[in-house]
C-alpha cells in the first residue's frame, strides 16, 4: 500500500467520522480506491457491520487484495454473491465486519429482514453517479433509512461527466441518496495543486502520420462532418446543436445521440437510423487507423463494404451508408489499400538464374573459391513464391512503432549510463512499462517488439511481422472466395499467428468453453513479461474468426476502386504448399521444456524486461506500486494514467521516473485528449456552481412498515359500507428475479409493502385472484419466439381467476408497437428441433410489429381470461397496480409460493411415490403442476373418475382435454365397438 498524500489525508479527515454522511466527487486517477480502502480499514471491526455496495467483481477482488496488504486479513473483506446461500448470508451478517454485497441481494435481504438493517454501522457506495429515482441504489438507501437513521452513508464517484444531464443533476443524486453534504476535488483544487504541483518530467514525443494516413484521417473526419450535417438537416425539429466532431470522438457520443432520438425513434426514417449507426462506425475507423496495422485496417474496411452491400439474407441492401458514396470514402478505400500493396498487370515470367547461381556457389565453396556476390545479392532480393504475380508489397508500418524502438534504445543507453550511479537502496526498478489503449494494441506491439530488427532503417523494422500478416491476409482472401463458392458466410481476418487452416477458419460451431479458454490464454499472453528480442507468444485466432462483421457473400464491390479478390484467390488455390507455412507458431503454453529446464530457469533481470499492458482502472495504481518502474512509455495519451503517474511519483520521493508520451501530431488522438481535459474541467465547474446555489433537498421521513398502518378506502358499494375496515398494509408479492428491474423500487416508493419470494407462476401477485406476468419489449419478443409465454399464460389461467399480461415500455422511449421492429430475437436455439432453413427476405423492411400483433391476437383467443395491460413506463405500472389493488383483499405469500411449485412444503413422507410417477407420465401433467394436481385429488382413481370439465378446471383447457382423452381412450373404443 503506497503512502497517503496530503490531499488524501484531508479528505479522510473530513469523511472518517461515522456520525456523518457525505458524497465525494474526485477527478479520475487521483486515488479514489486508496481513500475507500483506508476508510474500510478504519471501520474494520467485529463489532461493526459495514456494507460495500455497487462494486464490480474486479473491484471487489482488487479492494480485498489491497485490504489484505494493509493488514485487514482477519477475516478481511468478504464477498456475498449469488452462490452464497440464505443461511450462510445470515451468519455472515451476524458476525459483522466488512462485506461486499450486490445490490439485488442486499435489497432482497433488507425486505425479508435477513440482514439486521437497524444494526448496520454504515454503507460505502461506489459509482454514486448511477443514482436515479429508478436505480437500485435509491431503493437500498430508502430501505436503509426506514429502519436506521443514525448510521452513516459514504458515497463516492470519479465520473463528473455523468452528472451533467438534466436539471440539477447533483441535487437529484443527493436527494436519492438522502445526503446533505458534498465534497468536490477536481485536479485544479488548490490542495491538489500544492501537493502534486506541475509535472515537467513527461517527455512528449510527437510524430506526424504518414502521407497515406493523413489522407485517410482527413477523409474520415470529412465523412463524420458530412454525416452530422445530414443528421441535423433530417431532424430540424430537435435540438442537436451539441452534436459536433469534437464530441463524436468519445464513445458516450453514441449514447447521447440515441438518447435524444429515442422519443421519436419510431418516427424517423431508415436514413436517420443509418446515419446514427454510421457515426459509430466512423469513430471506430479513426481509432483503428491509429492502432491497427495496415493490413488489419484494410481487411476491416473490406468487411464493412461486404456488410454494407448485402443484408443477412444475401440480398442487396436498400439502405446503404451514405458516406460510402462520397469521394472521401473513395480516398479512404484507395489509400488504405496502397498502405498494404499495389497491383499491376502481371508480366511474363523470365527465366531466373537464381538456381544456377546457387549451384555455382556450392561448387565454388567446395573448391575454396569466393562466393558469387551477384548471386548473393540476387538471392536476398528474390521475390517470395507465395506472393501473387503483379502484387508489390508496401507494408506501411505505424510511425509510433519506430518511435517506441527509438525510446527503448534511449532507455537502454540511459540504463548503461546510470548503472554505476544506482545503488541497491535506490527506489524503483529498471523494468520498462509500456501502456496501450486496448488488449489488441498490446498484443500487436508485443509482436512487433519480439520480431523487431533494430538494425533496419526506420519504417521497416517490423518487416518480418508485416510479411507474416500479408501472408495471412492472402490466405484470408482466398478462403473468403472459397466460402463464397460454397454458399457460406464470410469471417473476419484472424488476429493471431497460428495457422487457421488447422481448425477450419470461420467455423461457427465452437463451444463456449473453447472460446473462454482462448480469451483466458490471450489475457495471459498480454500480461506476460516480455524479454526484448525473445520469441512472441502466439494468441488464438478463433475469437477473431468468429467476430465477423461481414454478414454474407458479396455480389460486387462497393466503393473499392480495384477488385483483386478473384486474382488473389486463383493464385492461392493454385499453390501446392500450405499458404501459411513459415509463419511462426510458437505457443508458450504448449511447449515441453524438458527435465533440464529447471537447471537454467531463473528470473529475468529488470533491465531486460519490457512489460506491455493495456490501460485499466484504479488497478493501474497497484501495478505501478508493485513494479515501481523508472521508465514508462505511454503509447497513447490517457488522462487518468497521467494523474496516476503523478500520484505514484509523489508517493515515492527520490524516485526518478522518465515518462514518454507518444502522440500523433494533428490527429484525432490529440484532439480527443484535449477535449477530454476540457470536458472534465467544465463538468467540475458546473457541479461547483450548482453546489453554490443549491438548496438542501427536503428528505422524506418514512416510517417502518412494522409501525405504519395503511387504512383502505371504505366503499359504500361493498355491503353498503358496512364491511369492516382492514388495518392490514397493502402489499405486493414479487418474484425474486424481478428485482433486476426498477418496478419493485417504484412500488415500494408508492407505499406498497413489497414481499420478495420465489414464484413459479407469474411475476407479481396483487390479490388472491390477480396474477401479473410482466414483459418488457425485448422479453416479449423472446418469449413469443421460444414459446415460453404460452406456458406462462397456461399456468396463470389454471391457477388464478384474473391472469394479466403486462407489456411495459421504457420511460424515455416511444409508447408504440413500432419500437418492436427495432428489437432482435435473443431466443436460444434448442437441440430438440432442427434449425429452420433461412428464407430470403424480400427487403430490409422489418415486419416484426404486425407479427407481434398477430401473435397477441392468437394468445387472447387461446386464453380468453388473460387480460393484456399496456404500460408506457414503470411509473405508469406502479399507478396501475395501485388501482388494481383498490378495495381488494391482500395476497397470502405462503399460498403464492405453493401455487405451481415443484415441491410442496406441506407434503410429507406419506406421499405415494409410484402414484406421483404415474401422474407425471400422463399427458398435460408436468413437473410444474403435478403438486397442484395432487392437492386437488386424493388418488389417481379419483382423477380418472372426474368428468372433462372438472379435469379442465384443474389443468386448464388444452392440457385437461389431452389428459382426459388419454385416460378414457379405451372407454371410447369399447363404446364404438358395441
Residue pairs with C-beta under 8 A, 6 or more apart in sequence:
1 34
1 37
1 66
1 69
1 70
1 625
2 34
2 621
2 625
2 647
2 648
2 651
2 652
3 651
4 12
4 34
4 38
5 31
5 195
5 196
5 647
5 650
5 651
6 191
6 194
6 195
7 30
7 185
7 189
7 191
7 192
7 195
8 31
8 34
8 35
8 38
10 191
11 24
11 26
11 35
11 183
11 185
12 35
12 38
12 39
12 42
14 22
14 183
15 22
15 24
15 35
15 39
15 154
15 183
16 39
16 42
17 152
18 43
18 121
18 122
18 151
18 152
19 150
19 152
20 152
20 181
21 152
21 153
21 154
21 178
21 179
21 180
21 181
22 154
22 155
22 179
22 181
22 182
22 183
23 128
23 155
23 156
23 157
23 173
23 174
23 177
23 179
23 181
23 182
23 183
24 32
24 35
24 154
24 155
24 156
24 157
24 182
24 183
24 185
25 157
25 158
25 160
25 163
25 182
25 183
25 184
25 185
25 684
25 687
26 32
26 35
26 156
26 157
26 158
26 184
26 185
26 186
27 158
27 160
27 185
27 186
27 187
27 643
27 680
27 684
28 158
28 159
28 639
28 640
28 643
28 680
29 639
29 640
29 641
29 642
29 643
29 644
29 646
29 647
30 158
30 185
30 187
30 192
30 643
30 647
31 618
31 621
31 647
32 156
32 158
32 618
33 59
33 62
33 63
33 66
33 618
33 621
34 618
34 621
35 156
36 63
36 124
36 126
36 156
37 63
37 66
37 67
37 70
38 70
39 124
39 154
40 50
40 52
40 63
40 67
40 72
40 77
40 98
40 124
41 67
41 70
41 71
41 72
43 50
43 98
43 121
43 122
44 50
44 67
44 72
44 97
44 98
45 96
45 97
46 95
46 96
46 97
47 96
48 96
48 97
48 121
48 122
49 93
49 96
49 97
49 99
49 116
49 119
49 120
49 121
50 97
50 98
50 99
50 120
50 121
50 122
50 123
50 124
51 99
51 100
51 101
51 106
51 120
51 122
51 123
51 124
52 60
52 63
52 77
52 98
52 99
52 100
52 101
52 124
52 126
53 100
53 101
53 103
53 106
53 123
53 124
53 125
53 126
53 137
53 140
54 103
54 125
54 126
54 127
54 130
54 137
55 63
55 100
55 126
58 617
58 619
59 126
59 617
59 618
60 77
60 79
60 100
62 618
62 619
62 622
63 77
63 100
64 76
64 77
64 79
64 100
65 622
66 622
67 73
67 76
67 77
67 98
68 76
72 98
75 97
76 97
76 98
77 98
77 99
77 100
78 92
78 97
78 98
78 99
78 100
79 99
79 100
80 89
80 92
80 99
80 100
80 101
80 102
80 105
81 102
81 105
82 102
82 105
84 92
84 105
86 114
89 105
89 109
89 114
89 115
90 114
90 115
92 99
93 99
93 109
93 114
93 115
93 116
94 116
101 109
103 136
103 137
103 140
104 136
104 739
104 740
106 115
106 140
107 136
107 139
107 140
107 143
107 739
107 744
107 756
108 114
108 736
108 739
108 756
109 115
110 117
110 140
110 143
110 144
111 143
111 754
111 755
111 756
112 756
117 143
117 144
117 146
117 147
117 148
118 147
118 148
120 144
120 148
120 151
121 151
121 152
122 151
122 152
122 153
122 154
123 140
123 141
123 144
123 151
123 152
123 153
123 154
124 154
124 156
125 137
125 153
125 154
125 155
125 156
125 177
126 156
126 157
127 156
127 157
127 159
128 137
128 155
128 156
128 157
128 173
128 177
129 157
129 159
129 162
129 163
129 173
130 137
130 162
131 137
131 138
131 155
131 172
131 173
131 176
131 177
132 138
132 172
132 176
133 172
133 176
133 749
134 742
134 745
134 746
134 811
134 874
135 176
135 742
135 745
136 739
136 742
136 745
137 176
137 177
138 176
138 177
138 745
139 744
139 745
139 748
141 153
141 176
141 177
141 178
142 178
142 702
142 745
142 748
142 749
143 748
144 151
144 153
145 178
145 702
146 702
146 703
146 704
146 705
147 704
153 177
153 178
153 179
155 173
155 177
155 179
157 163
160 186
160 680
160 683
160 684
160 687
161 252
161 679
161 680
161 683
163 169
163 170
163 173
163 683
163 687
164 683
164 686
164 687
166 172
168 690
168 694
169 690
170 182
170 687
170 690
170 691
170 694
171 690
171 694
171 695
171 697
174 180
174 182
174 697
175 697
175 699
178 699
180 696
180 697
180 699
182 691
184 684
184 687
184 688
184 691
185 191
185 192
186 192
186 680
186 681
186 684
186 688
187 193
187 643
187 680
188 681
188 684
195 650
196 646
196 647
196 650
199 642
199 645
199 646
199 649
201 649
201 657
201 658
201 659
202 642
202 645
202 659
202 661
203 658
203 659
203 660
203 661
204 661
204 663
205 403
205 407
205 660
205 661
205 662
205 663
206 663
206 664
206 665
207 399
207 400
207 403
207 662
207 663
207 664
207 665
208 214
208 399
208 664
208 665
208 666
209 217
209 290
209 399
209 664
209 665
209 666
209 667
210 339
210 396
210 399
212 335
212 336
212 338
212 339
212 396
213 289
213 290
213 339
213 396
213 399
215 331
215 335
216 289
216 331
216 332
216 335
216 336
217 286
217 289
217 667
217 668
219 328
219 329
219 331
219 332
219 335
220 282
220 285
220 286
220 289
220 328
220 332
221 245
221 286
221 668
222 326
222 328
223 278
223 282
223 323
223 326
223 328
223 329
223 332
224 245
224 248
224 279
224 282
224 283
224 286
225 245
226 322
226 323
226 326
226 328
227 275
227 278
227 279
227 282
227 322
227 323
228 243
228 244
228 245
228 248
228 279
230 275
230 322
231 240
231 243
231 257
231 272
231 275
231 276
231 279
232 240
232 243
234 268
234 269
234 271
234 272
234 275
235 261
235 268
235 272
238 260
238 261
238 264
239 260
240 260
242 256
243 253
243 256
243 257
246 671
246 675
247 253
247 256
247 675
248 279
248 282
248 283
249 283
249 286
249 668
249 671
249 672
249 675
250 672
250 675
250 676
250 679
251 283
253 279
253 283
254 276
254 279
254 280
254 283
257 276
257 279
258 265
258 276
259 812
261 268
261 272
261 276
262 812
262 813
262 814
263 812
263 813
263 814
264 814
265 273
265 813
265 814
265 819
265 822
266 814
266 816
266 818
266 819
266 821
266 822
267 814
270 318
270 319
270 844
271 319
271 322
273 319
274 319
274 320
274 321
274 322
275 322
277 321
278 321
278 322
278 323
281 304
281 321
282 323
285 300
285 301
285 332
286 668
287 437
288 296
288 297
288 300
289 297
290 398
290 636
290 664
290 667
290 668
290 669
291 436
291 437
291 438
291 440
291 441
291 444
291 636
292 300
292 440
292 444
293 397
293 398
293 444
293 466
293 469
294 336
294 339
294 340
294 394
294 395
294 396
294 397
294 466
295 340
295 395
295 466
295 469
295 470
295 472
295 473
295 493
296 469
296 493
296 495
297 336
297 339
298 336
298 337
298 339
298 340
298 473
299 473
299 476
299 492
299 493
300 492
300 493
300 549
301 332
301 333
301 336
302 560
303 490
303 492
303 493
303 548
303 549
303 550
304 324
304 549
305 324
305 333
305 554
305 557
305 558
305 559
305 560
306 490
306 549
306 550
306 551
306 552
306 553
306 554
307 549
307 550
307 551
307 552
308 317
308 320
308 321
308 324
308 558
309 316
309 317
309 320
309 554
309 555
309 556
309 557
309 558
310 316
310 317
310 551
310 552
310 553
310 554
310 555
311 317
311 551
311 552
311 841
311 844
312 551
312 552
312 841
313 552
313 838
313 839
313 840
313 841
314 552
314 553
314 555
314 840
315 840
315 841
315 842
315 843
316 555
317 844
318 843
318 844
318 845
319 844
320 558
323 329
324 558
324 559
325 559
329 559
330 559
330 561
333 559
333 560
333 561
334 561
337 560
337 561
337 562
338 394
339 394
339 396
340 393
340 394
340 395
340 396
340 470
340 473
341 391
341 392
341 393
341 394
341 395
341 470
342 391
342 392
342 394
343 390
343 391
343 392
343 562
343 564
343 567
344 390
344 392
345 390
346 389
346 390
347 389
347 390
349 389
352 382
353 378
354 375
354 378
354 379
354 382
357 372
357 374
357 375
357 378
357 379
358 375
358 379
360 372
360 375
361 371
361 372
361 375
361 376
364 370
364 371
364 372
365 371
384 467
385 577
386 471
386 474
386 575
386 577
386 579
387 393
388 474
388 567
388 568
388 571
388 572
389 571
390 567
391 564
391 568
393 466
393 467
393 470
395 463
395 466
395 467
395 470
396 459
397 459
397 460
397 461
397 462
397 466
399 459
399 664
400 635
400 662
400 664
401 445
401 448
401 452
401 461
401 462
402 458
402 459
402 461
403 662
404 434
404 445
404 448
404 449
404 633
404 635
404 662
405 449
405 452
405 454
405 461
406 458
407 633
407 660
407 662
408 432
408 449
408 532
408 610
408 633
409 454
411 432
411 631
411 658
414 631
414 658
415 430
415 607
426 654
427 628
427 652
427 654
427 655
428 628
428 629
428 630
428 652
428 655
428 656
428 657
429 606
429 627
429 628
429 629
429 630
430 606
430 607
430 629
430 630
430 631
431 529
431 606
431 607
431 609
431 610
431 611
431 627
431 629
431 630
431 631
432 609
432 610
432 611
432 629
432 631
432 632
432 633
433 611
433 613
433 623
433 624
433 627
433 629
433 631
433 632
433 633
434 445
434 610
434 611
434 612
434 613
434 632
434 633
434 635
435 613
435 614
435 615
435 620
435 632
435 633
435 634
435 635
435 636
435 638
435 641
436 442
436 445
436 612
436 613
436 614
436 615
436 635
436 636
437 614
437 615
437 635
437 636
437 638
438 614
439 522
439 523
439 526
439 614
440 495
441 614
441 635
441 636
442 526
442 612
442 613
442 614
443 495
443 522
443 525
443 526
443 539
445 612
445 635
446 525
446 526
446 530
446 536
446 537
446 612
447 465
447 497
447 536
448 461
448 462
448 465
449 530
449 532
449 610
449 612
450 530
450 533
450 534
450 535
450 536
451 462
451 464
451 465
451 536
452 461
452 462
453 460
453 461
453 462
453 463
453 464
454 461
456 463
468 497
468 582
468 583
468 584
471 579
471 580
471 582
471 583
472 493
472 494
472 500
472 580
472 583
473 493
474 568
474 571
474 572
474 579
475 500
475 501
475 572
475 579
475 580
476 493
476 494
476 505
477 565
477 568
477 569
477 572
478 568
478 569
478 571
478 572
478 573
478 579
479 491
479 500
479 505
479 506
480 490
480 491
480 565
480 569
481 565
481 566
481 568
481 569
482 569
482 573
483 489
483 490
483 491
483 506
483 553
484 490
484 553
484 554
487 553
488 506
488 553
489 506
489 548
489 550
489 551
489 552
489 553
490 506
490 548
490 550
490 551
490 552
490 553
490 554
491 505
491 506
491 545
491 546
491 548
491 550
492 544
492 545
492 547
492 548
492 549
492 550
493 544
494 500
494 505
494 541
494 544
494 545
495 539
495 541
495 543
495 544
496 538
496 539
496 540
496 541
496 544
497 536
497 538
497 539
497 541
497 583
497 584
497 585
497 586
498 538
498 540
498 541
498 585
498 587
499 578
499 580
499 583
499 585
500 541
500 545
500 580
501 578
501 580
503 542
505 541
505 545
506 545
506 548
507 545
508 546
510 542
510 546
514 542
515 542
515 543
515 546
518 540
518 542
518 543
519 543
521 539
521 540
521 589
522 539
522 540
522 543
524 589
525 537
525 538
525 539
525 588
526 612
526 613
526 614
527 613
528 537
528 588
529 604
529 609
529 610
529 611
530 609
530 610
530 611
530 612
531 604
531 608
531 609
531 610
532 608
532 610
535 584
535 586
536 584
536 586
537 586
537 587
537 588
537 589
538 584
538 585
538 586
538 587
557 563
572 579
611 627
611 629
613 620
613 623
615 638
615 640
615 641
616 623
620 640
620 641
620 644
621 644
621 647
621 648
624 644
624 645
624 648
625 648
628 652
628 655
629 657
630 655
630 656
630 657
630 658
631 657
631 658
631 660
632 645
632 657
632 658
632 659
632 660
633 659
633 660
633 662
634 641
634 642
634 659
634 660
634 661
634 662
635 662
636 662
636 669
637 661
637 663
637 669
637 670
637 673
638 673
639 673
639 676
639 677
639 680
642 661
645 657
645 659
648 657
649 655
649 657
663 669
663 670
663 673
664 670
705 729
705 753
708 729
709 727
709 729
710 729
710 730
710 751
711 725
711 726
711 727
712 725
712 726
712 730
712 886
712 887
713 886
713 887
714 721
714 723
714 725
715 721
715 887
718 887
726 890
728 890
729 753
730 751
730 752
730 753
730 882
730 885
730 890
731 752
731 753
731 754
731 755
731 890
731 891
732 747
732 752
732 753
732 754
732 755
732 764
732 765
732 766
732 881
732 885
732 891
733 755
733 757
733 759
733 764
733 765
733 891
733 893
733 896
734 744
734 747
734 754
734 755
734 756
734 757
734 763
734 764
735 756
735 757
735 758
735 759
735 762
735 763
735 764
736 756
736 757
736 758
736 759
737 763
738 744
738 763
738 764
738 774
739 756
741 774
741 776
741 874
742 874
743 774
743 808
743 874
743 877
743 878
744 754
744 756
746 874
746 875
746 877
746 878
747 754
747 878
747 881
748 754
749 878
750 878
750 879
750 882
752 878
752 881
752 882
752 885
755 893
757 893
757 896
757 897
758 897
759 765
759 896
759 897
759 899
760 795
760 899
760 900
760 901
760 902
760 928
761 771
761 792
761 795
761 796
761 799
761 800
761 899
761 900
762 771
762 772
762 773
762 792
762 795
762 796
762 800
762 803
763 772
763 773
763 774
764 771
764 772
764 774
764 806
764 881
765 771
765 772
765 891
765 896
766 772
766 881
766 884
766 885
766 888
766 891
767 802
767 884
767 885
767 888
767 889
767 890
767 891
768 889
768 891
768 892
768 895
769 800
769 801
769 802
770 800
770 801
770 802
770 804
770 884
770 888
771 796
771 799
771 800
771 802
771 803
771 804
772 804
772 805
772 806
772 869
772 881
773 789
773 792
773 793
773 796
773 803
773 804
773 805
773 806
774 806
774 808
774 877
775 783
775 789
775 805
775 806
775 807
775 808
776 808
776 809
776 810
777 807
777 808
777 809
777 810
777 819
777 820
777 823
778 823
778 826
780 789
780 807
780 820
780 852
781 820
781 823
781 824
781 825
781 848
781 852
782 788
782 825
782 826
782 827
783 789
783 792
784 852
784 855
785 825
785 827
786 827
786 828
789 805
789 859
790 859
790 862
793 803
793 805
793 859
793 862
793 863
793 866
794 863
794 956
794 958
794 959
795 900
795 928
795 929
796 803
796 866
797 803
797 863
797 865
797 866
797 956
797 957
798 929
798 932
798 954
798 955
798 956
798 959
799 899
799 900
799 932
800 899
801 865
802 865
802 867
803 863
803 865
803 866
803 867
804 866
804 867
804 868
804 869
805 859
805 866
805 867
805 868
805 869
806 868
806 869
806 871
806 877
806 880
807 868
807 869
807 870
807 871
808 871
808 873
808 874
808 877
809 815
809 819
809 871
809 872
809 873
810 873
811 872
811 873
811 874
811 875
813 819
815 870
815 872
817 849
817 852
817 853
818 849
820 848
820 849
820 852
821 846
821 847
821 848
821 849
822 846
823 848
829 835
856 868
859 866
860 866
860 868
862 958
869 880
871 877
871 880
897 905
898 904
898 905
898 906
898 931
898 935
899 932
900 928
900 929
900 931
900 932
901 931
902 927
902 928
902 930
902 931
903 931
904 931
904 934
904 935
907 931
907 934
911 934
915 939
915 940
916 930
916 934
918 940
919 925
919 930
919 933
919 934
919 940
919 943
920 926
920 927
920 930
922 963
922 966
922 967
923 959
923 962
923 963
923 966
924 955
924 956
924 958
924 959
924 960
924 961
924 962
924 963
924 966
925 933
925 955
925 959
925 963
929 955
929 959
932 954
933 943
933 954
933 955
936 954
937 943
937 946
937 954
943 951
943 967
944 967
946 954
946 964
947 964
948 960
948 961
948 964
951 960
951 961
951 963
951 964
952 960
952 961
952 964
953 960
954 960
955 963
